């Protein structure tokens, strides 16, 4: 099964897509279900606001991230197949799609709060508020694209 090519204009569009996938059902073109995708996106959004702590990104990956940052921002796409540190990954047994989609909606609300401040990305470095929002949109489109509505 082929993944969907997605681009979200707003982060709210990502939440709408997740809710539609829950309501209508979906097939997986990747390894994660909707709950796992939403959990992963929620973790990264939360960390961008609250801090990342120790991530385990080695210098080769950090260098790659710094070099890829302009391309990700300009092309609005992310490379496939890169695994991040365990702290960013969802649990294998997550299955409550509805709760995960609502947790994603809560994380998006926090991202979009007026005056929201953000921490530097351990992979991409310092980002402006607008860049963070753009990265989160691209990241959401990347992962939600692996879930195909029925």
matplotlib code that plots the C-alpha trace (Angstrom):
import matplotlib.pyplot as plt

x = [0.0, 1.2, 1.4, -0.6, 1.2, 0.0, 0.7, -1.1, -1.7, -2.3, -1.7, -5.4, -5.6, -3.5, -5.9, -8.8, -7.1, -6.4, -10.0, -11.2, -8.9, -10.3, -13.9, -13.7, -11.1, -7.7, -5.2, -1.5, 1.1, 3.7, 4.4, 2.4, -1.3, -3.1, -2.6, 1.2, 1.5, -0.5, 1.5, 4.8, 3.6, 2.3, 5.6, 7.6, 5.2, 5.3, 9.1, 9.4, 7.5, 8.8, 12.3, 13.9, 16.2, 18.8, 17.9, 20.7, 21.3, 24.9, 26.9, 26.6, 22.8, 22.9, 25.1, 22.8, 19.8, 21.5, 22.3, 18.8, 16.9, 16.8, 15.7, 12.9, 11.7, 11.8, 10.7, 8.1, 9.1, 11.0, 13.2, 11.7, 13.2, 15.1, 14.6, 14.8, 15.8, 13.6, 12.2, 10.5, 9.0, 5.5, 4.8, 4.2, 0.9, -0.9, -4.3, -6.7, -6.9, -9.6, -7.6, -4.4, -6.1, -7.5, -4.0, -2.7, -5.4, -4.3, -0.7, -1.6, -3.5, -0.4, 1.8, -0.6, -1.0, -0.1, 3.3, 4.3, 8.0, 10.0, 13.2, 15.9, 15.6, 18.3, 18.3, 17.7, 19.0, 17.3, 14.0, 11.7, 8.1, 7.0, 9.7, 8.6, 5.0, 6.1, 8.3, 5.4, 3.1, 5.6, 6.3, 2.5, 2.0, 4.9, 3.6, -0.2, 0.6, 1.3, -2.3, -4.7, -8.4, -10.8]
y = [0.0, 3.5, 6.2, 9.4, 12.6, 15.2, 18.8, 20.6, 24.3, 24.5, 22.3, 22.2, 20.4, 17.6, 17.2, 17.1, 14.5, 12.4, 12.6, 11.6, 8.6, 7.6, 8.1, 6.5, 3.8, 3.5, 1.1, 1.2, 1.8, 1.9, 0.3, 2.5, 2.7, 6.1, 6.0, 5.5, 8.3, 10.7, 9.8, 10.4, 13.7, 14.8, 13.9, 16.0, 18.9, 18.8, 18.5, 21.5, 23.6, 22.0, 20.9, 17.7, 16.6, 14.1, 12.8, 10.4, 12.1, 11.6, 14.2, 12.6, 12.8, 16.3, 17.4, 15.8, 17.6, 21.0, 20.4, 19.1, 21.9, 24.4, 21.6, 20.4, 24.0, 24.7, 21.4, 20.7, 17.0, 14.7, 11.8, 8.3, 5.6, 7.5, 6.2, 8.7, 8.1, 5.8, 8.9, 10.0, 6.6, 5.5, 2.4, -0.7, -1.5, 1.8, 1.3, 4.0, 6.0, 8.4, 9.4, 9.8, 12.0, 14.2, 14.3, 15.6, 18.3, 19.4, 19.5, 21.6, 24.0, 24.5, 25.0, 27.7, 29.6, 33.3, 34.0, 30.3, 29.8, 26.9, 25.1, 24.4, 21.1, 18.6, 17.7, 20.9, 23.5, 26.9, 27.5, 30.5, 30.0, 30.0, 27.5, 25.2, 25.4, 24.6, 21.7, 20.3, 20.5, 18.7, 16.1, 15.5, 15.2, 12.8, 10.4, 10.7, 10.0, 6.4, 6.0, 5.7, 6.4, 3.6]
z = [0.0, -0.9, 1.7, 1.1, 0.0, 2.5, 3.2, 6.0, 5.8, 9.5, 12.5, 13.0, 9.6, 11.1, 14.0, 11.6, 9.6, 12.7, 13.8, 10.3, 10.3, 13.6, 12.5, 9.1, 9.7, 8.0, 6.6, 7.5, 4.8, 7.6, 10.9, 13.3, 14.0, 14.6, 18.3, 17.9, 15.2, 17.4, 20.5, 18.6, 17.2, 20.7, 22.3, 19.9, 20.2, 24.0, 24.1, 21.7, 24.4, 27.6, 26.7, 25.3, 28.1, 27.1, 23.7, 22.7, 19.3, 18.4, 16.6, 13.1, 13.4, 14.8, 11.9, 9.4, 11.1, 10.9, 7.2, 6.4, 8.3, 5.3, 3.0, 5.3, 5.7, 2.0, 0.6, 3.3, 3.5, 5.8, 4.9, 5.5, 7.5, 10.2, 13.7, 16.5, 20.1, 22.3, 24.2, 20.9, 20.0, 20.9, 22.9, 20.8, 22.5, 22.0, 20.6, 21.8, 18.6, 20.0, 23.1, 21.1, 18.6, 21.4, 23.1, 19.7, 19.6, 23.1, 22.1, 19.0, 21.2, 23.3, 20.2, 18.9, 22.2, 21.7, 23.1, 23.2, 23.6, 22.3, 23.1, 20.5, 18.6, 19.5, 15.8, 14.0, 16.5, 17.2, 15.4, 15.4, 16.5, 12.8, 11.9, 14.8, 13.6, 10.0, 11.2, 13.2, 10.2, 8.0, 10.6, 11.1, 7.3, 7.1, 9.7, 9.1, 5.4, 6.3, 7.4, 4.4, 5.0, 4.1]

ax = plt.figure().add_subplot(projection="3d")
ax.plot(x, y, z, "-o")
ax.set_aspect("equal")
plt.show()
